[in-house]
């Protein structure tokens, strides 16, 4: 589907890291963070997902676009550990929007892709005004000679545009001027369903451009909706629906992963 995920309609499972050292909710136990990460990753892999995405989900409140160096170091060590734990493509998302850190971690650990919440344009978020830095991100990838795909959000969750623009123009900028390798459409927040009309509009705009750039759904996919979603989108990124009780902060439930992967094939 992408250069780095060898699946027709990939299912990417989320590995939500607990609060890292330096974050307000860090409890002082570094070992517990890596153990929880490996547990969730192994359950996702055993359940049949095609790739993993690691993000510092526990580090609220998030920095806007420049996380501390100790966060980068912690995530790099964890992703390297994960690469030794599971044999799947791994992606990196450094919340809220530190694309340089994500690309650097991916390059250092031989990860396969990154998610960039705001790659082009400007959004109003709970971290304030966040602007894309596609020029720096893409050039950094080239300088590091990293074979890393950039999956870029369009109308990313937990945000609003600073000014309204036609969706087709925004998408064209992401792909043609921002050099995004994949597009992510999502709902209003974590676990919130992605509007079908919005998804169809994104896919239609991509098709009109005539480019081979996959569109992923980045929130709200469930066992009940995954098959229908994959009839429109090229892939899905799933977090909450694979956790115990559907809670984003809960452990991954392996049987739930198996059931969602099976449902996707129906």
N, C-alpha and C positions, 0 to 999 in steps of 0.2 A: 504494500500500500504506500508506504513512504520508502525512502532510501534505506532506512534503518530498522523498520519493523516489517518482518517478512510474514505478512498475513493479509488475506483479502479484505477483511473487515475487522481490524484489530480492536480488541478489548484491552484497555490500559487500566490496570488496577492501581489505586492510590495507596501509597505508604505514607501515612501522616505521622511525622516525627513528634514525639513528646517535646515539651519545652526544653530547649537547649541551654547550656550554661550561659548566664548573662541575661536570660529572659526572666520576667517576673515570676513565672510559675515553675521555674526549674527547682526541683526538690533536692538537688545535691547528689543524685545517683546517676552518674554517667553510664554505668554498666546497664542499668535498667532501660535506658534509651535504646541502646544497641540491641538488647535482648528483645524488646518489644518490636523493633524494626524487623529483625530477622524472623520473629514469629509471624508477623503479618505477611512479610514477603514470601515465606515458605508456604503459608496457607493460600495465598493468591496464586503462586506458581502451581501448587498441587491441584488447585481448583480449575486451572486451565486458561488463565489470562495469557495474553500475547506479549505484554510488556508491563513495566512498572514505572510509576512516577513518584519520586521522592520530594516532599516539600516540608518546610519547617512550620507545620500547621499549628504547633503549640506555642509559637513565639509571639503571641499577642501581648500588647498591641504591636502591630508590624511597623517597621521602618518603611518609609515611602519607597526609596530607590537606592539606598546605600547602607547595607547591613554592616555591623562591626566585623573586623577581621577575625575575631574569635568565632563568630557564627560561620564564616566561610571555612575556617579550619575544621570546625566540628562537623559540618556537612560533608566536607571532602573526605574526612576519615570515615564517616558513616557510609557514604556511597561506595568508597573503596571496599569496605567490609561487605557491603551488599553484593558487590560484583563477585566476591569470592563465595557468596552464599547461594545465589541462584543464577541459573544460566538463561537469562532473559535480557532483552534490551531494557535499559534503564534511562529514564528521563529525570531532569532536575528542574525544580521550580523554587526559586528563592523569593519568598514573600517579603514585601508586597510586589516589588517590581525591580529587583536587582539583577538585571539581565547579565551584566558583566560578571557578577559572582557566579551565576548559573553556568554561563559558558566556560568560565575558568575552572569550576569544579568538574564539569563534564569533560573538558580537555584533559585535566589532570588524572581523572579516574577512568578514562575511556568509556564514559557514558555515551548514549546514542542520540539524545535529543534534549531540548530544554523547552519549557513553557515560559512565554513572556506575556504577562497580562496586558501591558500597554506598550506595544512595539512602535506604533506610529500614532500621531495625534496626541490629544490631551484629554484627560478624564478627571472628573471630580470624584474623590474617593473618601473613605473615612480617614485616610492619611493626609488629606488635603489634595492639592492639585498635583497630578502625576502626568508627566509627559514622556512619550516614547523617545528612545535614543537609538533608533534603528541604525543610524550611521556608525555610531560607536560599536554597537553590538556586532554587526556584520563584519566590520573591519577587525574587531578583536578576534572573531572566529578565524578570519583569514590569517592574521598574524600568528595565532597559535597553531595553525595548520590542523584544525580540529574537524573531524568528520561528524559534525553535530547538526542535526536538523533543528530549525527554529519553528516551533508551533506557536502562533500568535493569536491572541484572543481578538474577537471583534465584539464590541459592546460588552466588555468583560463584566462579570458579576460584581456586586458590591460597589457599583460606580454608576456615573451618569456622564454623558458627553458634555463638554464645556460649551459646545455649540452644535446644533443639529446639522448633519450633512446627509445627503442621500447615501443609503447603504452601499449601493454599487460603487460610488466614488471612494468610500472608506475602504471597501474590500480591494478595489484596484490599487489603492495606495499601499495597502499591506503587502500585496503580492508583487506588483510591478516596481514600486519605488522602495518598499521595505524589504524585499527579497525574502519574505516569509516562505517556509517550505510546507507549512500546513496552517489551517485556520481552525480556531475553536469557537464554537457558538455555545452560549450558556444561558441559564436563567438568571433571575435577579440576585440569587445568593446561593451559598453552599447547600446542596441537596435540593434546590428549587428546580422544578421542571423547566426545560428549555421549550419555549413557545414553538409549536410546530410551524406556524406561519413564518416566524422569523427564520427558522432553520431552512425551510423551503426557499425563502427569499435569498438566503446566503448561498445555497447550493445553485440556485438559478443564476445569480450574479456571477458566481465562479464559472459556470458553464458558458455564459455569454462571453467571458474573457477568453475562453478556449485554452485554458491552462490545466496542466495535470497536477493540481494542488489539492490534497485531500482536505475534507471538512470533517472535523470531529465535533461531537457533542460533549460539553465539559461539565454538565451538572444535571442532576435530576433523573438520570437513567435508572430504571428499576427492572425487576424481573418481568413485570407486566408490560413494560414499554420498550424493552431493548430490541426486540425483533422488529417492531414497527420503526423505531428510530434508525436502525441499521438498513432499513429499506430506503431511507432518504440519505442519511449521512454515510461517510466512508469509514467511520470508527467512533468509538465512545471512550470516555474517560470516566471511570466509576469509582466512587469512594463510599459515601454513606450507605448505599444499598447493600454493600458487601460486609457491613459491620453488624455486630450484635445489636439487635433492636433498631437498626437503621440509624444509629447515632454515630456521627463522624468521629467522635473521640473514643469510641469503643473498639475492642479488638476485632480483627477480621474473623468472619465465620466461614470456615472452609466449605461446609456444605452449601451455604448460601452462594458462594462463588461458583461451585459446580452447577447449581440450579440456574444461575443467571447465564452462564456460558452455554448450558444446554438450551435455555430459552432463546438465546440469540440465534441458534441454528434452526429453529422451527420456522 
